Amino acid sequence: MPSLVIESQPHVMASLGKIMENTVQSADIIIAVFGTGLAAWLFDAMTGRRGLFAALLVAGTGAIAGWFLAVRVFAVASMDQWLWVAWALGGAVVSLVCFLLFRSKR
């Protein structure tokens, strides 16, 4: 019975449609953030748990750099495409590998 009430009110359906549209539009950002966090967590787990915060900081910085290169420098993607997500995750991985190679080991 409640579905009939919602269907009979078009403004409610339009509001629900806008909410779903905004959620889908930000899905690529959510996936990029979670993918970067997952990459940092895996890096931290594989390298002997030296500090998740440092790995998150390095991966986040690399992801922002990857996004910047894809969207602003080389213009191979825009924010409404999914290619920038791959560039951001690639930037996170490259920065984590560089962090592994060049960090001080005291």
Backbone as CSV, one residue per row, in Angstrom:
resi,resn,N_x,N_y,N_z,CA_x,CA_y,CA_z,C_x,C_y,C_z
1,MET,0.800,-1.191,0.000,0.000,0.000,0.000,0.854,1.272,0.000
2,PRO,1.986,1.350,0.733,2.782,2.577,0.708,3.342,2.912,-0.668
3,SER,3.602,1.917,-1.498,4.127,2.222,-2.825,3.122,2.995,-3.659
4,LEU,1.839,2.762,-3.455,0.821,3.516,-4.182,0.840,4.982,-3.777
5,VAL,1.117,5.242,-2.521,1.157,6.628,-2.063,2.338,7.347,-2.710
6,ILE,3.503,6.708,-2.765,4.670,7.333,-3.365,4.480,7.517,-4.865
7,GLU,3.924,6.527,-5.539,3.726,6.630,-6.984,2.693,7.683,-7.343
8,SER,1.761,7.954,-6.438,0.738,8.946,-6.749,1.231,10.368,-6.528
9,GLN,2.425,10.520,-5.963,2.981,11.856,-5.723,4.257,12.011,-6.551
10,PRO,4.172,12.653,-7.713,5.336,12.737,-8.610,6.508,13.516,-8.027
11,HIS,6.252,14.491,-7.152,7.369,15.253,-6.581,8.230,14.379,-5.675
12,VAL,7.623,13.373,-5.028,8.392,12.450,-4.188,9.277,11.580,-5.072
13,MET,8.731,11.104,-6.179,9.517,10.275,-7.102,10.652,11.081,-7.713
14,ALA,10.412,12.352,-8.038,11.463,13.196,-8.601,12.577,13.417,-7.583
15,SER,12.221,13.597,-6.321,13.233,13.774,-5.271,14.060,12.521,-5.092
16,LEU,13.401,11.361,-5.104,14.134,10.103,-4.986,15.059,9.894,-6.179
17,GLY,14.601,10.284,-7.363,15.438,10.175,-8.556,16.675,11.048,-8.465
18,LYS,16.534,12.260,-7.934,17.686,13.151,-7.788,18.675,12.615,-6.755
19,ILE,18.173,12.036,-5.692,19.053,11.455,-4.680,19.848,10.309,-5.279
20,MET,19.195,9.434,-6.016,19.889,8.307,-6.637,20.887,8.800,-7.684
21,GLU,20.533,9.834,-8.431,21.434,10.369,-9.449,22.688,10.954,-8.812
22,ASN,22.535,11.678,-7.716,23.697,12.244,-7.024,24.564,11.153,-6.418
23,THR,23.963,10.089,-5.922,24.728,8.985,-5.354,25.528,8.278,-6.437
24,VAL,24.928,8.066,-7.594,25.631,7.405,-8.692,26.740,8.294,-9.229
25,GLN,26.521,9.598,-9.246,27.553,10.509,-9.745,28.782,10.509,-8.854
26,SER,28.614,10.302,-7.573,29.758,10.296,-6.674,30.287,8.897,-6.412
27,ALA,29.788,7.894,-7.091,30.261,6.524,-6.886,31.720,6.378,-7.292
28,ASP,32.151,7.070,-8.338,33.549,6.970,-8.747,34.482,7.570,-7.699
29,ILE,34.057,8.630,-7.050,34.871,9.228,-5.991,34.960,8.284,-4.797
30,ILE,33.840,7.682,-4.442,33.815,6.733,-3.321,34.703,5.537,-3.617
31,ILE,34.645,5.024,-4.827,35.473,3.885,-5.206,36.948,4.264,-5.200
32,ALA,37.286,5.462,-5.652,38.682,5.911,-5.640,39.209,6.032,-4.213
33,VAL,38.393,6.567,-3.308,38.828,6.720,-1.914,39.012,5.361,-1.258
34,PHE,38.048,4.466,-1.428,38.170,3.134,-0.831,39.299,2.334,-1.474
35,GLY,39.496,2.476,-2.770,40.595,1.776,-3.439,41.948,2.252,-2.948
36,THR,42.069,3.566,-2.720,43.314,4.110,-2.185,43.552,3.608,-0.764
37,GLY,42.516,3.588,0.033,42.643,3.055,1.397,43.003,1.584,1.408
38,LEU,42.413,0.815,0.499,42.736,-0.606,0.398,44.177,-0.819,-0.036
39,ALA,44.640,-0.021,-0.989,46.035,-0.128,-1.435,46.988,0.189,-0.284
40,ALA,46.676,1.222,0.501,47.525,1.582,1.645,47.506,0.484,2.699
41,TRP,46.340,-0.074,2.958,46.237,-1.144,3.959,47.006,-2.385,3.511
42,LEU,46.877,-2.761,2.247,47.623,-3.911,1.737,49.121,-3.660,1.783
43,PHE,49.546,-2.463,1.424,50.959,-2.110,1.489,51.469,-2.224,2.919
44,ASP,50.694,-1.696,3.852,51.094,-1.736,5.252,51.152,-3.173,5.765
45,ALA,50.210,-3.988,5.346,50.197,-5.385,5.784,51.353,-6.182,5.172
46,MET,51.701,-5.896,3.933,52.759,-6.658,3.255,54.160,-6.222,3.674
47,THR,54.301,-5.007,4.184,55.641,-4.523,4.530,55.932,-4.598,6.021
48,GLY,55.131,-5.273,6.778,55.452,-5.483,8.185,54.852,-4.490,9.144
49,ARG,53.766,-3.896,8.796,53.034,-3.008,9.697,53.895,-1.904,10.290
50,ARG,54.405,-1.047,9.441,55.245,0.055,9.915,54.437,1.308,10.229
51,GLY,53.210,1.358,9.853,52.392,2.527,10.165,51.351,2.778,9.094
52,LEU,50.106,2.567,9.447,49.027,2.735,8.473,48.836,4.209,8.109
53,PHE,49.024,5.109,9.073,48.827,6.527,8.776,49.792,7.003,7.691
54,ALA,51.040,6.604,7.793,52.026,7.009,6.786,51.661,6.444,5.421
55,ALA,51.228,5.188,5.395,50.835,4.581,4.120,49.605,5.276,3.543
56,LEU,48.643,5.619,4.390,47.462,6.341,3.918,47.821,7.725,3.392
57,LEU,48.729,8.388,4.072,49.156,9.711,3.630,49.866,9.650,2.277
58,VAL,50.751,8.697,2.125,51.486,8.549,0.863,50.534,8.138,-0.257
59,ALA,49.663,7.177,0.005,48.722,6.722,-1.029,47.742,7.819,-1.409
60,GLY,47.269,8.568,-0.432,46.351,9.668,-0.721,46.995,10.755,-1.562
61,THR,48.234,11.085,-1.224,48.961,12.077,-2.010,49.200,11.582,-3.433
62,GLY,49.553,10.313,-3.576,49.746,9.736,-4.904,48.458,9.691,-5.712
63,ALA,47.343,9.399,-5.039,46.053,9.369,-5.729,45.653,10.755,-6.220
64,ILE,45.894,11.764,-5.401,45.598,13.135,-5.834,46.495,13.525,-7.008
65,ALA,47.755,13.119,-6.949,48.670,13.413,-8.061,48.231,12.681,-9.332
66,GLY,47.802,11.430,-9.200,47.311,10.689,-10.362,46.073,11.327,-10.961
67,TRP,45.152,11.764,-10.104,43.961,12.462,-10.589,44.362,13.744,-11.313
68,PHE,45.271,14.503,-10.719,45.689,15.772,-11.311,46.328,15.556,-12.679
69,LEU,47.165,14.535,-12.785,47.791,14.248,-14.076,46.756,13.857,-15.125
70,ALA,45.802,13.038,-14.739,44.803,12.562,-15.706,43.835,13.652,-16.136
71,VAL,43.375,14.445,-15.194,42.313,15.402,-15.491,42.864,16.758,-15.933
72,ARG,43.885,17.259,-15.259,44.329,18.621,-15.513,45.549,18.730,-16.431
73,VAL,46.497,17.794,-16.324,47.735,17.939,-17.096,47.592,17.329,-18.488
74,PHE,47.305,16.036,-18.537,47.238,15.355,-19.833,45.849,15.379,-20.462
75,ALA,44.835,15.703,-19.697,43.440,15.794,-20.166,42.994,14.520,-20.871
76,VAL,43.332,13.371,-20.305,42.893,12.097,-20.879,41.543,11.670,-20.330
77,ALA,41.063,12.332,-19.281,39.777,11.986,-18.684,39.170,13.229,-18.062
78,SER,37.880,13.171,-17.854,37.193,14.224,-17.109,36.533,13.578,-15.893
79,MET,35.970,14.383,-15.022,35.410,13.847,-13.788,34.152,13.015,-14.027
80,ASP,33.545,13.089,-15.187,32.372,12.268,-15.441,32.722,10.953,-16.138
81,GLN,34.001,10.651,-16.250,34.455,9.374,-16.805,35.096,8.551,-15.694
82,TRP,35.334,7.267,-15.973,35.926,6.377,-14.971,37.441,6.242,-15.128
83,LEU,38.015,6.776,-16.176,39.446,6.607,-16.401,40.295,7.299,-15.338
84,TRP,39.810,8.397,-14.797,40.586,9.105,-13.781,40.742,8.271,-12.519
85,VAL,39.793,7.384,-12.251,39.894,6.515,-11.072,41.097,5.583,-11.218
86,ALA,41.281,5.039,-12.413,42.437,4.167,-12.652,43.739,4.948,-12.519
87,TRP,43.760,6.174,-13.027,44.963,7.010,-12.892,45.233,7.318,-11.418
88,ALA,44.191,7.595,-10.655,44.371,7.900,-9.233,44.905,6.686,-8.484
89,LEU,44.337,5.516,-8.753,44.822,4.300,-8.088,46.235,3.960,-8.543
90,GLY,46.537,4.192,-9.815,47.903,3.988,-10.299,48.884,4.927,-9.622
91,GLY,48.479,6.177,-9.430,49.325,7.126,-8.711,49.556,6.713,-7.277
92,ALA,48.534,6.159,-6.643,48.688,5.677,-5.263,49.679,4.523,-5.196
93,VAL,49.569,3.596,-6.134,50.478,2.438,-6.141,51.913,2.878,-6.426
94,VAL,52.098,3.759,-7.398,53.447,4.235,-7.718,54.063,4.963,-6.519
95,SER,53.277,5.773,-5.844,53.817,6.494,-4.689,54.141,5.544,-3.541
96,LEU,53.345,4.487,-3.359,53.656,3.511,-2.314,54.927,2.732,-2.634
97,VAL,55.130,2.404,-3.897,56.370,1.707,-4.288,57.566,2.622,-4.065
98,CYS,57.449,3.890,-4.429,58.547,4.840,-4.185,58.792,5.014,-2.691
99,PHE,57.736,5.025,-1.901,57.873,5.118,-0.450,58.623,3.911,0.097
100,LEU,58.334,2.753,-0.439,59.027,1.534,-0.008,60.508,1.597,-0.372
101,LEU,60.813,2.086,-1.548,62.199,2.123,-2.007,63.043,3.197,-1.343
102,PHE,62.476,4.341,-1.052,63.266,5.484,-0.623,63.079,5.912,0.816
103,ARG,62.286,5.216,1.597,62.127,5.639,2.989,63.346,5.268,3.806
104,SER,63.564,5.989,4.887,64.716,5.684,5.733,64.380,4.481,6.610
105,LYS,65.336,3.615,6.797,65.086,2.379,7.534,65.828,2.341,8.868
106,ARG,66.425,3.399,9.271,67.137,3.540,10.543,67.693,2.251,11.029
